[in-house]
Amino acid sequence: MALDSRIKNAKTLAKEAFGELKEIQTGKKPIIKTGQDFIDCHIGGLLPSDVIVLAAGSGVGKTKLLYDTLDLMLDTEVNTNADDIVSLEFSLEMKFLNRIIRDVHKKTGKKKSLILKDEFSEEEKEIVRRYYESLQDDRRFVCEDTITDKEFYEMSREFCKQNEEKHAVIISLDHLLLVLPDNKSLDRFETIANYVNQLRKEFKNVYFILLSQFNRLSFQNVADRSNEMVPKASMIYGSSHFEFLSSYIIGIMDPFKMGVTEFMKVNRERYEWLDNFMVEEDKKGKVAFDTVGNLFYFCLKARESDNPFKNLFIREMDLNADQKDIMNKEFKTPEMSLPKTPVFGDEQNPYKNVKPNFNTNDAFGIVEENSDDVPF
């Protein structure tokens, strides 16, 4: 009886793997760079079929990070063969209009409320025109409609089949919680994880970027200089299914938004590359990180790495001087003053002769030395 076709001899797999390595080494199929230091610092980029999980709390910036990463991966200055890369973007949370408003705000410096209210000036029109032209990209495909886990698989598989000859196919999903179950009796996260694994096994040129978020009860001990706030992979929705599947897990945090101005407590030497973000040492020589205007990126998992100790990166937010000034003032420690002793002027203190109507010694547990009631 013949073996199942899915069972291969080890020497066959070794030959295939070394063939892939040779293509990477010679540049025939170079690894894909993300343009993000917290990923590329490990081995220089992504290996075929790698899965990235991005997680954060609501409103911290995971969707923006996704768009920024896709823009970089499709930039020829990051990947020389980017013209041969295509993307399928399941944008289930944010509409394209939201993305345009954010991008125009960043490029023009104009407030979002004014972008919605006023027409563009001639100078702004030129900036927006160039931005609009950059969106005319035949390499990018977007689905904004609600989908089930089965539809995600079917649409992704068909897209991969049509682009099997491309250098790379990037599939992003924003985000996991918004995918509906085709079969309500099954765990949708487990189903999606199985579908992703099937696709990465079937197609050698596919890469995945999946968005999730931290559990709401993950950060209950919020305090300055507390290492209990450091995120863990287990805090992410669906982590039990995607942690083993992913090559990289990135957790994003905005401690300032949580009321913390000095984040973590570490040895300066441990994070020497982040020296510019450190505040003064405490009495034990430990330092913390300034949170005002900064986002924190934790690499919670890197399957392959030459620098496994590089697990934290900090970036300044895109804020103007006024916004930073407001943030600094918001948590500025007010000057404390002791309560003053009440002054009654020329009037006699009305409480001078008031006596307590109870024995103060009894009230405060004081025992007089000569008391006959001492039991010993």
C-alpha positions as CSV (number, residue, x, y, z in Angstrom):
1,M,0.0,0.0,0.0
2,A,1.4,3.4,-1.1
3,L,2.1,6.1,1.5
4,D,-0.1,9.1,1.7
5,S,1.2,11.8,-0.7
6,R,1.5,14.2,2.2
7,I,4.2,12.1,3.8
8,K,7.7,12.9,2.4
9,N,11.1,11.5,3.0
10,A,13.4,13.7,5.1
11,K,16.0,13.9,2.3
12,T,13.4,15.3,0.0
13,L,12.4,18.0,2.5
14,A,16.1,18.8,3.2
15,K,16.7,19.2,-0.6
16,E,13.7,21.5,-0.9
17,A,14.7,23.6,2.2
18,F,18.3,24.0,1.0
19,G,16.9,25.0,-2.4
20,E,14.9,27.8,-0.8
21,L,17.9,28.9,1.2
22,K,20.0,29.1,-2.0
23,E,17.4,31.3,-3.7
24,I,17.4,33.6,-0.6
25,Q,21.2,33.8,-0.5
26,T,21.6,34.5,-4.2
27,G,18.9,37.2,-4.2
28,K,16.6,35.3,-6.5
29,K,13.9,35.3,-3.7
30,P,15.2,37.6,-1.0
31,I,13.5,37.8,2.3
32,I,10.8,40.4,2.7
33,K,11.6,43.4,4.8
34,T,8.8,45.0,6.8
35,G,10.7,48.3,7.3
36,Q,9.9,48.1,11.0
37,D,13.0,47.8,13.2
38,F,11.2,45.8,15.9
39,I,10.8,43.0,13.4
40,D,13.7,43.4,10.9
41,C,16.3,43.6,13.6
42,H,16.0,39.9,14.3
43,I,17.1,38.3,11.1
44,G,16.6,41.1,8.5
45,G,13.0,40.4,7.5
46,L,10.4,37.7,7.0
47,L,10.8,34.1,5.9
48,P,8.3,32.6,3.5
49,S,4.9,31.9,5.2
50,D,5.6,34.0,8.3
51,V,2.7,35.2,10.4
52,I,2.8,38.5,12.3
53,V,0.3,39.3,15.1
54,L,-0.2,42.9,16.1
55,A,-2.0,43.6,19.3
56,A,-3.0,46.7,21.3
57,G,-5.8,48.2,23.3
58,S,-8.5,50.0,21.5
59,G,-7.4,53.3,20.0
60,V,-3.7,52.8,20.6
61,G,-2.7,52.6,16.9
62,K,-2.6,49.1,15.7
63,T,-4.5,49.9,12.4
64,K,-2.1,52.8,11.7
65,L,0.8,50.5,12.3
66,L,-0.7,48.0,9.9
67,Y,-1.0,50.6,7.1
68,D,2.4,52.0,7.8
69,T,3.9,48.4,7.6
70,L,2.1,47.6,4.3
71,D,3.2,50.9,2.8
72,L,6.8,50.1,3.7
73,M,6.7,46.5,2.4
74,L,5.3,47.7,-0.9
75,D,8.0,50.5,-1.2
76,T,10.9,49.7,-3.6
77,E,13.3,51.5,-1.3
78,V,12.5,48.9,1.4
79,N,12.1,45.8,-0.9
80,T,13.8,46.2,-4.3
81,N,11.3,43.7,-5.8
82,A,8.2,45.4,-4.3
83,D,6.7,45.9,-7.7
84,D,6.2,42.1,-7.7
85,I,4.4,42.1,-4.3
86,V,0.6,42.2,-4.0
87,S,-1.6,42.6,-0.9
88,L,-5.1,41.5,0.1
89,E,-6.3,43.7,3.0
90,F,-9.4,42.7,5.0
91,S,-10.2,46.1,6.5
92,L,-13.2,45.1,8.6
93,E,-12.9,47.8,11.2
94,M,-11.9,51.1,9.6
95,K,-13.2,52.5,6.3
96,F,-11.0,53.8,3.6
97,L,-12.3,57.3,4.3
98,N,-10.9,57.2,7.9
99,R,-7.5,56.3,6.5
100,I,-7.6,59.2,4.0
101,I,-8.5,61.6,6.8
102,R,-5.7,60.4,9.0
103,D,-3.1,60.5,6.1
104,V,-4.2,63.9,4.9
105,H,-3.9,65.2,8.5
106,K,-0.4,63.8,8.8
107,K,0.7,65.2,5.4
108,T,-0.8,68.6,5.6
109,G,-0.7,69.2,9.4
110,K,-4.3,70.3,9.2
111,K,-6.7,69.4,12.0
112,K,-9.1,66.6,11.2
113,S,-12.1,68.7,12.1
114,L,-11.0,71.4,9.6
115,I,-10.4,68.7,6.9
116,L,-14.0,67.8,7.2
117,K,-15.2,71.3,7.4
118,D,-13.1,73.3,4.9
119,E,-12.1,72.8,1.3
120,F,-8.4,72.5,0.6
121,S,-6.2,75.5,-0.1
122,E,-4.2,75.6,-3.3
123,E,-1.1,74.5,-1.5
124,E,-3.0,71.7,0.3
125,K,-4.5,70.6,-3.0
126,E,-1.1,69.9,-4.4
127,I,-0.2,67.8,-1.4
128,V,-3.5,65.9,-1.5
129,R,-3.2,65.4,-5.3
130,R,0.2,63.6,-4.9
131,Y,-1.3,61.5,-2.1
132,Y,-4.3,60.6,-4.2
133,E,-2.0,59.5,-7.0
134,S,0.0,57.3,-4.6
135,L,-3.3,55.4,-3.9
136,Q,-3.7,54.4,-7.5
137,D,-1.9,51.2,-6.8
138,D,-2.8,48.1,-8.8
139,R,-0.9,45.9,-6.3
140,R,-3.3,46.5,-3.4
141,F,-6.8,44.9,-3.0
142,V,-9.2,45.7,-0.1
143,C,-12.3,44.0,1.3
144,E,-14.3,46.2,3.7
145,D,-17.4,44.0,3.8
146,T,-18.3,41.7,6.7
147,I,-17.0,38.1,6.2
148,T,-17.1,34.8,7.8
149,D,-14.1,32.7,8.7
150,K,-14.9,30.4,5.7
151,E,-15.2,33.3,3.3
152,F,-11.8,34.6,4.6
153,Y,-10.3,31.3,3.7
154,E,-12.0,31.0,0.3
155,M,-11.2,34.6,-0.8
156,S,-7.6,34.4,0.4
157,R,-7.0,31.0,-1.3
158,E,-8.4,32.3,-4.6
159,F,-6.2,35.4,-4.4
160,C,-3.1,33.3,-3.6
161,K,-3.9,31.0,-6.6
162,Q,-4.2,34.0,-9.0
163,N,-0.9,35.4,-7.7
164,E,1.1,32.3,-7.2
165,E,3.9,33.6,-9.5
166,K,4.3,36.8,-7.6
167,H,7.3,37.3,-5.4
168,A,5.1,37.7,-2.4
169,V,1.4,37.8,-1.4
170,I,0.6,39.7,1.8
171,I,-2.7,39.0,3.5
172,S,-3.8,41.3,6.4
173,L,-6.8,41.0,8.6
174,D,-8.1,43.9,10.7
175,H,-9.2,42.4,12.9
176,L,-9.7,38.9,14.2
177,L,-12.7,39.8,16.5
178,L,-14.7,41.1,13.5
179,V,-14.7,37.9,11.5
180,L,-18.0,36.1,11.9
181,P,-18.2,32.3,12.5
182,D,-19.6,30.3,9.6
183,N,-20.4,27.5,12.1
184,K,-21.4,29.0,15.4
185,S,-20.7,25.7,17.2
186,L,-16.9,26.0,16.4
187,D,-14.3,28.4,17.9
188,R,-13.8,31.0,15.1
189,F,-10.2,31.7,16.3
190,E,-9.3,28.1,16.1
191,T,-11.0,27.9,12.6
192,I,-9.1,31.0,11.3
193,A,-5.8,29.7,12.7
194,N,-6.3,26.4,10.9
195,Y,-7.2,28.2,7.7
196,V,-4.1,30.4,7.9
197,N,-2.0,27.3,8.5
198,Q,-3.5,25.5,5.5
199,L,-2.8,28.5,3.2
200,R,0.8,29.0,4.4
201,K,1.5,25.3,3.8
202,E,-0.1,25.4,0.3
203,F,1.5,28.6,-0.9
204,K,5.2,29.3,-0.4
205,N,4.9,33.1,-1.2
206,V,2.2,34.1,1.3
207,Y,2.7,36.2,4.4
208,F,0.0,37.2,7.0
209,I,-0.4,40.2,9.3
210,L,-3.3,39.6,11.8
211,L,-4.6,42.2,14.2
212,S,-6.1,41.5,17.6
213,Q,-6.2,43.3,20.9
214,F,-5.4,42.9,24.6
215,N,-8.1,41.5,26.9
216,R,-9.8,44.3,28.8
217,L,-8.8,42.9,32.2
218,S,-5.1,42.5,31.3
219,F,-3.8,45.6,33.0
220,Q,-5.3,45.9,36.5
221,N,-2.2,47.0,38.3
222,V,-1.6,50.4,36.6
223,A,1.1,52.4,38.3
224,D,4.2,54.4,37.6
225,R,7.4,52.4,37.5
226,S,5.6,49.1,37.6
227,N,6.8,46.1,35.7
228,E,3.4,44.4,36.2
229,M,2.2,46.5,33.2
230,V,4.6,44.8,30.8
231,P,2.4,42.9,28.3
232,K,2.5,39.2,27.7
233,A,1.4,37.2,24.7
234,S,-1.2,35.4,26.9
235,M,-3.1,38.8,27.3
236,I,-4.1,38.8,23.6
237,Y,-7.5,37.7,22.4
238,G,-7.0,34.4,20.6
239,S,-3.5,33.9,21.9
240,S,-4.0,30.2,22.6
241,H,-4.5,29.6,18.9
242,F,-2.2,32.2,17.3
243,E,0.8,32.2,19.6
244,F,2.2,28.9,18.3
245,L,1.4,29.8,14.7
246,S,3.0,33.3,14.6
247,S,6.6,34.1,13.9
248,Y,6.3,37.5,15.5
249,I,4.0,38.9,18.1
250,I,4.1,42.7,18.6
251,G,2.3,44.4,21.5
252,I,1.8,48.1,21.4
253,M,1.2,50.2,24.5
254,D,0.4,53.8,25.3
255,P,1.0,54.0,29.1
256,F,0.4,57.8,29.1
257,K,-3.2,57.1,28.0
258,M,-3.5,54.8,31.1
259,G,-2.4,57.5,33.4
260,V,1.3,56.5,33.7
261,T,4.1,59.0,33.1
262,E,7.1,56.9,34.1
263,F,6.8,53.4,32.7
264,M,8.6,50.2,33.9
265,K,11.6,49.9,36.2
266,V,14.7,48.5,34.6
267,N,18.5,48.6,34.6
268,R,19.9,51.3,32.3
269,E,22.3,48.8,30.7
270,R,19.5,46.4,29.7
271,Y,18.0,48.9,27.3
272,E,20.9,51.0,26.4
273,W,19.5,51.7,22.9
274,L,16.6,53.5,24.5
275,D,18.7,55.9,26.6
276,N,17.1,59.0,25.1
277,F,13.7,58.0,26.6
278,M,14.9,57.3,30.2
279,V,14.2,59.5,33.2
280,E,16.4,59.9,36.3
281,E,17.5,56.9,38.3
282,D,15.8,56.0,41.6
283,K,17.7,55.4,44.8
284,K,18.4,51.8,43.7
285,G,19.8,52.8,40.3
286,K,16.7,51.8,38.3
287,V,15.4,53.9,35.5
288,A,12.0,54.3,33.9
289,F,10.8,55.5,30.5
290,D,9.1,58.8,29.8
291,T,5.7,58.1,28.3
292,V,4.7,61.7,27.2
293,G,4.2,61.5,23.5
294,N,5.7,58.0,23.2
295,L,4.4,54.6,22.0
296,F,6.0,51.4,23.2
297,Y,6.4,48.3,21.0
298,F,7.1,45.0,22.7
299,C,8.3,42.0,20.7
300,L,6.6,39.3,22.6
301,K,7.8,36.6,20.3
302,A,10.4,36.2,17.5
303,R,10.7,32.7,16.2
304,E,14.1,33.3,14.6
305,S,16.4,35.9,16.1
306,D,20.0,37.0,16.3
307,N,19.0,39.6,18.9
308,P,16.4,38.0,21.1
309,F,17.2,40.5,23.9
310,K,15.9,43.3,21.7
311,N,12.3,43.1,22.8
312,L,11.4,46.7,23.3
313,F,11.3,49.7,21.0
314,I,10.0,53.2,21.7
315,R,8.8,55.8,19.1
316,E,7.6,59.3,19.3
317,M,4.1,60.0,18.3
318,D,3.3,62.3,15.4
319,L,2.4,65.3,17.7
320,N,3.0,69.0,17.3
321,A,4.5,71.2,20.0
322,D,1.1,72.3,21.3
323,Q,-0.1,68.8,21.7
324,K,3.0,67.7,23.6
325,D,2.8,70.8,25.8
326,I,-0.8,69.8,26.7
327,M,0.3,66.3,27.6
328,N,3.1,67.6,29.8
329,K,0.8,69.9,31.7
330,E,-1.9,67.2,32.1
331,F,0.3,65.2,34.5
332,K,2.5,67.9,36.0
333,T,2.7,67.3,39.7
334,P,1.0,70.1,41.6
335,E,2.8,71.9,44.3
336,M,1.7,70.5,47.7
337,S,1.2,72.7,50.7
338,L,0.4,71.7,54.3
339,P,-2.9,72.9,55.7
340,K,-2.6,76.1,57.7
341,T,-3.4,76.3,61.4
342,P,-6.8,78.0,61.7
343,V,-6.5,81.6,63.0
344,F,-9.4,83.1,64.9
345,G,-8.2,86.7,65.0
346,D,-9.0,88.7,68.1
347,E,-11.9,86.3,68.9
348,Q,-11.4,83.7,71.6
349,N,-11.0,80.1,70.3
350,P,-14.6,78.8,70.7
351,Y,-13.3,75.3,71.0
352,K,-10.6,76.0,73.7
353,N,-12.6,74.6,76.7
354,V,-14.4,71.8,74.9
355,K,-13.7,68.4,76.5
356,P,-14.2,65.0,74.9
357,N,-17.2,63.1,76.2
358,F,-15.2,59.9,76.3
359,N,-11.9,58.6,77.8
360,T,-9.3,59.2,75.1
361,N,-7.0,56.7,76.6
362,D,-9.6,54.0,76.0
363,A,-10.3,55.3,72.5
364,F,-6.6,55.0,71.4
365,G,-5.7,51.9,73.4
366,I,-3.4,53.6,75.9
367,V,-2.9,51.9,79.2
368,E,-1.5,53.9,82.1
369,E,1.4,52.4,84.0
370,N,-0.3,52.5,87.5
371,S,-3.6,51.1,86.3
372,D,-5.0,48.3,88.5
373,D,-6.6,46.8,85.4
374,V,-3.3,45.6,83.9
375,P,-3.8,41.8,83.5
376,F,-0.2,40.9,83.9
